[in-house]
Amino acid sequence: MKIVCRKCLLSEMNLQEVYQSVKEYIDALPPEKKAESSEYERRIAICKVCENLADGMCVKCGCYVEARAAKKAADCPNEKDKWAL
């Protein structure tokens, strides 16, 4: 039986095929649509402690949080101001 970390990101779980697809999606984002790496990391840190993170996904919207956090214009689907600076 494979144990999955409910509060982990895809990059931390043993789901390489899924994570690779998400990573390819992030890498393919045009630079002008991609969040700065420091902003991405800040958003990911917020998601890591969020009660709505489960198996690398947001239970509010169903997105992979790593993909959503990579988009410059994205916001948190749970609380609009959660990612605000």
C-alpha positions as semicolon CSV with decimal commas, in nm:
position;residue;x (nm);y (nm);z (nm)
1;M;0,000;0,000;0,000
2;K;0,133;0,341;-0,103
3;I;0,111;0,607;0,167
4;V;0,047;0,958;0,041
5;C;0,122;1,271;0,239
6;R;-0,206;1,466;0,260
7;K;-0,029;1,795;0,334
8;C;0,249;1,769;0,076
9;L;0,308;1,928;-0,260
10;L;0,339;1,717;-0,572
11;S;0,714;1,779;-0,576
12;E;0,737;1,615;-0,232
13;M;0,533;1,305;-0,314
14;N;0,623;0,997;-0,512
15;L;0,402;1,097;-0,805
16;Q;0,669;1,177;-1,060
17;E;0,447;1,147;-1,371
18;V;0,194;1,396;-1,236
19;Y;0,460;1,631;-1,099
20;Q;0,652;1,616;-1,429
21;S;0,337;1,723;-1,618
22;V;0,280;2,014;-1,381
23;K;0,647;2,114;-1,404
24;E;0,630;2,108;-1,784
25;Y;0,318;2,328;-1,768
26;I;0,497;2,577;-1,541
27;D;0,808;2,577;-1,760
28;A;0,593;2,646;-2,069
29;L;0,432;2,957;-1,919
30;P;0,545;3,271;-2,104
31;P;0,784;3,473;-1,886
32;E;0,544;3,768;-1,872
33;K;0,273;3,544;-1,723
34;K;0,497;3,367;-1,472
35;A;0,532;3,482;-1,112
36;E;0,879;3,574;-0,991
37;S;1,048;3,284;-0,814
38;S;1,039;3,465;-0,477
39;E;0,664;3,525;-0,518
40;Y;0,611;3,162;-0,618
41;E;0,798;3,042;-0,308
42;R;0,601;3,283;-0,085
43;R;0,271;3,153;-0,224
44;I;0,380;2,790;-0,186
45;A;0,473;2,856;0,178
46;I;0,120;2,987;0,238
47;C;-0,034;2,684;0,064
48;K;0,181;2,441;0,265
49;V;0,011;2,544;0,588
50;C;-0,338;2,587;0,442
51;E;-0,615;2,359;0,565
52;N;-0,733;2,324;0,204
53;L;-0,415;2,154;0,074
54;A;-0,461;1,783;0,009
55;D;-0,235;1,564;-0,204
56;G;-0,081;1,866;-0,379
57;M;-0,422;2,003;-0,472
58;C;-0,646;2,280;-0,344
59;V;-0,972;2,129;-0,223
60;K;-1,150;2,460;-0,289
61;C;-1,089;2,467;-0,665
62;G;-0,917;2,139;-0,754
63;C;-0,603;2,301;-0,893
64;Y;-0,250;2,177;-0,839
65;V;-0,119;2,450;-0,609
66;E;0,225;2,449;-0,770
67;A;0,071;2,532;-1,109
68;R;-0,159;2,802;-0,971
69;A;0,118;2,965;-0,765
70;A;0,336;2,990;-1,076
71;K;0,094;3,223;-1,257
72;K;0,155;3,593;-1,201
73;A;-0,213;3,692;-1,219
74;A;-0,346;3,405;-1,003
75;D;-0,495;3,447;-0,661
76;C;-0,592;3,210;-0,384
77;P;-0,930;3,048;-0,456
78;N;-1,002;3,022;-0,083
79;E;-0,948;3,385;0,013
80;K;-0,880;3,659;-0,242
81;D;-0,641;3,838;-0,007
82;K;-0,457;3,531;0,121
83;W;-0,174;3,577;-0,130
84;A;-0,182;3,958;-0,118
85;L;0,140;4,131;-0,028
